[in-house]
Amino acid sequence: MALRIITADERISAAQGKTTIALFGPSGVGKTSLLKTLPAAETLCIDLEAGMKSVQDWPGDSIPVRTFADALDIACLIGGVNPAADETSVFCERHYNHVVGLYPDLVALVAKKRIVFVDSITDLTRQAMAWAKTRPEAFSEKSGKPDTRGAYGLLAREVIGLLKHLQHAEAKTVIFVGILEKVTDEFSRITWQPQMEGGKAGRELPGIVDQVISMSLFAPDGDPGSAADWRHDPERGEVRRFVCRAGNPFGLPAKDRSGRLDVTEPPDLGALLSKINAKGQYP
Protein backbone atom coordinates (compact mmCIF):
# COMPACT_ATOMS: atom_id res chain seq x y z
CA MET A 1 0.00 0.00 0.00
CA ALA A 2 1.47 3.37 -1.05
CA LEU A 3 1.97 6.08 1.55
CA ARG A 4 -0.43 8.99 1.27
CA ILE A 5 -1.58 12.02 3.19
CA ILE A 6 -4.95 11.83 4.98
CA THR A 7 -6.66 15.21 5.03
CA ALA A 8 -8.57 16.49 8.06
CA ASP A 9 -11.86 16.09 6.20
CA GLU A 10 -11.05 12.48 5.31
CA ARG A 11 -10.00 11.74 8.88
CA ILE A 12 -13.20 13.22 10.32
CA SER A 13 -15.32 11.31 7.80
CA ALA A 14 -13.57 8.05 8.64
CA ALA A 15 -14.00 8.64 12.37
CA GLN A 16 -17.72 9.16 11.89
CA GLY A 17 -17.95 5.95 9.90
CA LYS A 18 -16.50 3.58 12.50
CA THR A 19 -16.01 3.09 16.22
CA THR A 20 -14.56 0.14 18.11
CA ILE A 21 -16.09 -0.68 21.49
CA ALA A 22 -15.34 -3.28 24.16
CA LEU A 23 -18.44 -3.70 26.31
CA PHE A 24 -18.35 -5.82 29.46
CA GLY A 25 -21.08 -6.74 31.93
CA PRO A 26 -21.86 -9.47 34.50
CA SER A 27 -23.58 -12.62 33.26
CA GLY A 28 -27.32 -12.12 32.89
CA VAL A 29 -27.27 -8.32 32.84
CA GLY A 30 -28.66 -8.28 29.28
CA LYS A 31 -25.65 -7.62 27.06
CA THR A 32 -26.95 -9.59 24.07
CA SER A 33 -30.31 -7.79 24.26
CA LEU A 34 -28.47 -4.59 23.34
CA LEU A 35 -28.75 -5.81 19.76
CA LYS A 36 -32.29 -4.47 19.87
CA THR A 37 -30.94 -0.93 20.28
CA LEU A 38 -29.04 -1.16 16.97
CA PRO A 39 -30.47 -0.90 13.42
CA ALA A 40 -31.19 -4.54 12.55
CA ALA A 41 -30.72 -4.18 8.77
CA GLU A 42 -27.21 -2.76 9.24
CA THR A 43 -26.00 -4.99 12.09
CA LEU A 44 -24.34 -8.40 11.89
CA CYS A 45 -24.06 -10.50 15.07
CA ILE A 46 -21.13 -12.91 15.31
CA ASP A 47 -22.59 -15.46 17.72
CA LEU A 48 -19.80 -17.33 19.51
CA GLU A 49 -21.75 -18.50 22.56
CA ALA A 50 -25.09 -19.74 21.15
CA GLY A 51 -26.73 -17.04 23.22
CA MET A 52 -29.38 -15.71 20.84
CA LYS A 53 -32.33 -17.06 22.85
CA SER A 54 -32.85 -13.69 24.54
CA VAL A 55 -33.12 -11.95 21.16
CA GLN A 56 -34.90 -14.62 19.16
CA ASP A 57 -37.33 -11.99 17.89
CA TRP A 58 -34.53 -9.66 16.73
CA PRO A 59 -34.90 -9.34 12.92
CA GLY A 60 -31.19 -8.96 12.13
CA ASP A 61 -28.66 -11.43 10.70
CA SER A 62 -26.27 -13.56 12.75
CA ILE A 63 -23.47 -16.00 11.99
CA PRO A 64 -22.85 -18.81 14.51
CA VAL A 65 -19.15 -19.50 15.11
CA ARG A 66 -18.08 -22.62 17.01
CA THR A 67 -14.33 -22.87 16.35
CA PHE A 68 -11.44 -20.43 16.41
CA ALA A 69 -10.57 -21.34 12.82
CA ASP A 70 -14.04 -20.18 11.77
CA ALA A 71 -13.56 -17.00 13.82
CA LEU A 72 -10.35 -16.26 11.91
CA ASP A 73 -12.16 -16.82 8.61
CA ILE A 74 -15.05 -14.47 9.38
CA ALA A 75 -12.62 -11.85 10.73
CA CYS A 76 -10.71 -12.08 7.45
CA LEU A 77 -13.93 -11.64 5.48
CA ILE A 78 -14.93 -8.59 7.54
CA GLY A 79 -11.51 -6.94 7.73
CA GLY A 80 -10.27 -7.79 4.26
CA VAL A 81 -6.62 -8.31 3.34
CA ASN A 82 -3.91 -7.25 5.76
CA PRO A 83 -1.24 -5.70 3.52
CA ALA A 84 1.43 -6.44 6.13
CA ALA A 85 0.72 -10.19 6.23
CA ASP A 86 2.97 -12.58 4.32
CA GLU A 87 1.44 -15.36 2.26
CA THR A 88 1.75 -17.92 5.06
CA SER A 89 -0.12 -15.83 7.63
CA VAL A 90 -3.80 -15.41 8.40
CA PHE A 91 -5.48 -12.36 6.85
CA CYS A 92 -3.13 -12.40 3.85
CA GLU A 93 -4.49 -12.13 0.30
CA ARG A 94 -4.36 -15.91 -0.11
CA HIS A 95 -6.40 -16.41 3.08
CA TYR A 96 -8.95 -13.80 2.01
CA ASN A 97 -9.40 -15.35 -1.45
CA HIS A 98 -9.79 -18.77 0.15
CA VAL A 99 -12.54 -17.53 2.49
CA VAL A 100 -14.34 -15.70 -0.34
CA GLY A 101 -14.31 -18.95 -2.33
CA LEU A 102 -15.66 -20.93 0.63
CA TYR A 103 -18.43 -18.49 1.56
CA PRO A 104 -19.48 -16.50 -1.51
CA ASP A 105 -22.94 -15.91 -0.01
CA LEU A 106 -21.40 -14.12 2.98
CA VAL A 107 -19.43 -11.60 0.92
CA ALA A 108 -22.44 -9.47 -0.03
CA LEU A 109 -23.96 -9.85 3.44
CA VAL A 110 -20.83 -8.58 5.19
CA ALA A 111 -20.38 -5.75 2.70
CA LYS A 112 -23.77 -4.19 3.48
CA LYS A 113 -23.36 -4.30 7.26
CA ARG A 114 -21.99 -1.24 9.05
CA ILE A 115 -22.03 -2.64 12.58
CA VAL A 116 -20.50 -5.95 13.74
CA PHE A 117 -21.57 -7.21 17.17
CA VAL A 118 -19.15 -9.87 18.48
CA ASP A 119 -20.85 -11.91 21.21
CA SER A 120 -18.71 -12.71 23.02
CA ILE A 121 -15.00 -12.04 23.28
CA THR A 122 -14.99 -14.24 26.40
CA ASP A 123 -16.05 -17.24 24.33
CA LEU A 124 -13.67 -16.21 21.54
CA THR A 125 -10.73 -16.62 23.93
CA ARG A 126 -12.08 -19.98 25.11
CA GLN A 127 -12.28 -21.20 21.52
CA ALA A 128 -8.78 -19.83 20.91
CA MET A 129 -7.43 -21.71 23.93
CA ALA A 130 -8.96 -24.99 22.76
CA TRP A 131 -7.34 -24.41 19.35
CA ALA A 132 -3.97 -23.35 20.82
CA LYS A 133 -3.70 -26.54 22.87
CA THR A 134 -3.64 -28.58 19.63
CA ARG A 135 -0.86 -26.56 17.97
CA PRO A 136 2.85 -27.54 17.94
CA GLU A 137 3.69 -24.45 20.03
CA ALA A 138 1.68 -25.98 22.90
CA PHE A 139 4.10 -28.89 23.26
CA SER A 140 7.66 -28.99 24.53
CA GLU A 141 10.24 -29.53 21.78
CA LYS A 142 12.36 -31.66 24.15
CA SER A 143 9.81 -33.86 25.90
CA GLY A 144 6.79 -33.59 23.64
CA LYS A 145 4.63 -32.94 26.68
CA PRO A 146 2.01 -30.17 26.77
CA ASP A 147 3.49 -26.72 27.41
CA THR A 148 0.87 -24.43 28.98
CA ARG A 149 3.04 -21.34 28.57
CA GLY A 150 3.37 -22.00 24.85
CA ALA A 151 -0.40 -22.40 24.51
CA TYR A 152 -1.09 -19.14 26.35
CA GLY A 153 1.50 -17.29 24.31
CA LEU A 154 -0.08 -18.51 21.07
CA LEU A 155 -3.55 -17.66 22.38
CA ALA A 156 -2.50 -14.09 23.12
CA ARG A 157 -0.81 -13.53 19.75
CA GLU A 158 -3.67 -14.89 17.68
CA VAL A 159 -6.52 -13.25 19.62
CA ILE A 160 -4.77 -9.87 19.63
CA GLY A 161 -4.10 -10.23 15.92
CA LEU A 162 -7.79 -10.98 15.28
CA LEU A 163 -8.96 -8.02 17.37
CA LYS A 164 -6.58 -5.63 15.63
CA HIS A 165 -7.66 -6.92 12.24
CA LEU A 166 -11.31 -6.23 13.02
CA GLN A 167 -10.32 -2.82 14.37
CA HIS A 168 -8.99 -1.93 10.92
CA ALA A 169 -12.17 -3.06 9.11
CA GLU A 170 -13.00 -0.19 6.78
CA ALA A 171 -16.14 1.84 7.58
CA LYS A 172 -17.42 -0.65 10.15
CA THR A 173 -18.22 -0.19 13.81
CA VAL A 174 -17.16 -3.27 15.78
CA ILE A 175 -18.58 -3.98 19.24
CA PHE A 176 -16.85 -6.68 21.31
CA VAL A 177 -19.07 -7.97 24.14
CA GLY A 178 -17.69 -9.88 27.12
CA ILE A 179 -18.31 -10.98 30.69
CA LEU A 180 -17.33 -8.65 33.54
CA GLU A 181 -16.03 -10.68 36.47
CA LYS A 182 -16.05 -9.72 40.15
CA VAL A 183 -12.73 -10.53 41.81
CA THR A 184 -12.21 -10.48 45.58
CA ASP A 185 -8.61 -10.66 46.83
CA GLU A 186 -7.26 -11.99 50.14
CA PHE A 187 -7.87 -8.60 51.77
CA SER A 188 -11.57 -8.66 50.73
CA ARG A 189 -10.97 -5.89 48.21
CA ILE A 190 -13.29 -6.07 45.20
CA THR A 191 -12.25 -5.31 41.65
CA TRP A 192 -14.00 -5.84 38.32
CA GLN A 193 -12.19 -7.16 35.27
CA PRO A 194 -12.99 -8.68 31.86
CA GLN A 195 -13.28 -12.46 31.93
CA MET A 196 -10.93 -13.79 29.24
CA GLU A 197 -8.59 -16.74 28.86
CA GLY A 198 -5.02 -15.56 29.40
CA GLY A 199 -4.03 -12.20 30.77
CA LYS A 200 -2.21 -10.56 27.86
CA ALA A 201 -5.20 -10.21 25.52
CA GLY A 202 -7.29 -8.71 28.33
CA ARG A 203 -4.55 -6.22 29.20
CA GLU A 204 -4.05 -5.09 25.61
CA LEU A 205 -7.70 -4.86 24.60
CA PRO A 206 -8.31 -1.39 26.12
CA GLY A 207 -5.46 -0.01 24.02
CA ILE A 208 -6.88 -1.51 20.83
CA VAL A 209 -10.44 -0.18 20.98
CA ASP A 210 -11.76 3.39 21.03
CA GLN A 211 -14.21 2.91 23.87
CA VAL A 212 -14.37 0.61 26.90
CA ILE A 213 -17.86 0.41 28.44
CA SER A 214 -19.02 -1.44 31.54
CA MET A 215 -22.68 -2.35 31.87
CA SER A 216 -24.10 -3.14 35.28
CA LEU A 217 -27.06 -2.71 37.61
CA PHE A 218 -27.59 0.45 39.61
CA ALA A 219 -30.03 1.88 42.11
CA PRO A 220 -31.13 5.53 42.04
CA ASP A 221 -29.41 7.56 44.74
CA GLY A 222 -31.12 10.94 44.53
CA ASP A 223 -32.31 12.55 41.31
CA PRO A 224 -30.70 10.68 38.38
CA GLY A 225 -28.62 13.07 36.32
CA SER A 226 -25.01 12.47 37.25
CA ALA A 227 -22.75 9.68 38.46
CA ALA A 228 -23.28 10.85 42.03
CA ASP A 229 -26.98 10.06 41.69
CA TRP A 230 -26.44 6.36 40.96
CA ARG A 231 -25.33 3.66 43.39
CA HIS A 232 -23.65 0.59 41.91
CA ASP A 233 -25.70 -2.38 43.12
CA PRO A 234 -24.91 -5.42 40.95
CA GLU A 235 -26.87 -7.77 43.23
CA ARG A 236 -30.16 -5.92 43.76
CA GLY A 237 -30.10 -2.94 41.42
CA GLU A 238 -32.99 -2.63 39.00
CA VAL A 239 -31.63 -0.05 36.55
CA ARG A 240 -29.11 -0.93 33.85
CA ARG A 241 -26.53 1.73 33.01
CA PHE A 242 -23.39 2.07 30.95
CA VAL A 243 -20.26 3.33 32.71
CA CYS A 244 -18.20 5.12 30.10
CA ARG A 245 -15.32 7.07 31.62
CA ALA A 246 -12.09 6.09 33.34
CA GLY A 247 -11.67 7.08 36.97
CA ASN A 248 -15.38 6.56 37.61
CA PRO A 249 -16.51 6.30 41.25
CA PHE A 250 -17.70 2.70 40.77
CA GLY A 251 -14.28 1.21 40.02
CA LEU A 252 -15.52 -0.29 36.74
CA PRO A 253 -13.37 -0.62 33.59
CA ALA A 254 -14.09 2.24 31.17
CA LYS A 255 -12.45 4.55 28.62
CA ASP A 256 -13.85 7.30 26.41
CA ARG A 257 -11.62 8.37 23.54
CA SER A 258 -14.35 10.56 22.08
CA GLY A 259 -14.55 12.79 25.15
CA ARG A 260 -18.30 13.13 24.53
CA LEU A 261 -19.79 10.68 26.99
CA ASP A 262 -20.96 11.23 30.55
CA VAL A 263 -19.73 9.01 33.38
CA THR A 264 -22.91 6.95 32.99
CA GLU A 265 -25.22 6.65 30.00
CA PRO A 266 -28.51 4.81 29.29
CA PRO A 267 -28.07 1.23 27.98
CA ASP A 268 -28.75 2.11 24.34
CA LEU A 269 -25.94 1.41 21.89
CA GLY A 270 -27.60 3.30 19.05
CA ALA A 271 -27.88 6.46 21.15
CA LEU A 272 -24.36 5.96 22.47
CA LEU A 273 -22.89 5.74 18.97
CA SER A 274 -24.81 8.81 17.88
CA LYS A 275 -23.38 10.76 20.79
CA ILE A 276 -19.84 9.52 20.17
CA ASN A 277 -19.98 10.56 16.52
CA ALA A 278 -22.03 13.71 17.14
CA LYS A 279 -23.99 13.38 13.93
CA GLY A 280 -27.43 12.49 15.23
CA GLN A 281 -27.27 9.17 13.42
CA TYR A 282 -25.65 5.78 13.61
CA PRO A 283 -22.00 5.61 12.58
FENWO-V397917 format. One record per pair of residues at least 12 apart in sequence whose C-alpha atoms are under 6 Angstrom apart, sorted by the first residue. I is the first residue (numbers start at 1). J is the second residue. If there is no record, write none. Layout:
I & J
I & J
//
This chain:
16 & 277
16 & 283
17 & 171
17 & 283
18 & 171
18 & 172
18 & 173
18 & 283
19 & 173
20 & 173
20 & 174
20 & 175
20 & 209
20 & 210
21 & 175
21 & 209
21 & 210
21 & 211
21 & 212
22 & 175
22 & 176
22 & 177
22 & 212
23 & 177
23 & 212
23 & 213
23 & 214
24 & 177
24 & 178
24 & 179
24 & 180
24 & 214
25 & 179
25 & 180
25 & 214
25 & 215
25 & 216
26 & 179
26 & 180
33 & 55
37 & 268
37 & 269
37 & 270
38 & 270
40 & 60
41 & 60
42 & 113
42 & 114
43 & 113
43 & 115
43 & 116
44 & 61
44 & 62
44 & 116
45 & 62
45 & 116
45 & 117
46 & 62
46 & 63
46 & 118
46 & 119
47 & 63
47 & 64
47 & 65
47 & 119
48 & 65
48 & 119
48 & 120
67 & 127
68 & 127
68 & 128
76 & 91
76 & 96
79 & 165
79 & 166
79 & 169
81 & 93
114 & 172
115 & 172
115 & 173
115 & 174
116 & 174
117 & 175
118 & 175
118 & 176
118 & 177
119 & 177
120 & 177
120 & 178
121 & 177
121 & 178
122 & 178
122 & 196
125 & 197
128 & 155
129 & 155
132 & 151
132 & 155
133 & 151
137 & 150
138 & 150
138 & 151
156 & 200
156 & 201
160 & 201
179 & 194
179 & 195
180 & 193
180 & 194
180 & 195
181 & 193
181 & 194
181 & 195
192 & 252
210 & 257
211 & 255
211 & 256
212 & 254
212 & 255
213 & 243
213 & 244
213 & 254
214 & 242
214 & 243
215 & 241
215 & 242
216 & 240
216 & 241
217 & 233
217 & 234
217 & 237
217 & 239
217 & 240
218 & 231
218 & 232
218 & 233
218 & 237
218 & 239
219 & 231
219 & 237
227 & 263
241 & 265
241 & 266
241 & 267
242 & 264
242 & 265
242 & 267
243 & 263
243 & 264
244 & 263
244 & 264
245 & 263
258 & 276
260 & 276
//
